[in-house]
């Protein structure tokens, strides 16, 4: 009976601080997610917020989107020339399609943002499913990105996105390996 812990022994009541002195405070539990995984989670939140901002713009301007796109594209080309011209043209084409079917696009955008926020939450909280979701979610697009990089004219933007996505996959994969998930 002498080896049984008392009821108050289960909580740490004191710990040593950096100076070696005893302090009477409880330490807060820390997340086991690494800083690199938290960075990926923040990136996911940024993507989700960007999608919601796009949904807000579509909601606000869907009736006058054609005029707004013409003005914005003209301003961009006047200021930046042909910088990111293929991406701007692609975004304009998608936005024109979205203005015709804006309720459907709003639902798609909200679904996308929800997935980004869900993944960010799971990664921040160090959930196993979020690691798998991240690796599979980014990994499925790598062959598509490589295909478009090879078949279309060279584009630094597409190459940068491909490299960035590969880095994210490597970060998540290494953390999965460190945690013993694979």
Secondary structure as GFF3:
##gff-version 3
##sequence-region A 1 182
A	DSSP	three_ten_helix	7	10	.	.	.	ID=ss1
A	DSSP	beta_strand	15	16	.	.	.	ID=ss2
A	DSSP	beta_strand	22	23	.	.	.	ID=ss3
A	DSSP	alpha_helix	35	61	.	.	.	ID=ss4
A	DSSP	alpha_helix	65	80	.	.	.	ID=ss5
A	DSSP	alpha_helix	85	100	.	.	.	ID=ss6
A	DSSP	alpha_helix	102	124	.	.	.	ID=ss7
A	DSSP	alpha_helix	128	151	.	.	.	ID=ss8
A	DSSP	alpha_helix	156	178	.	.	.	ID=ss9
###
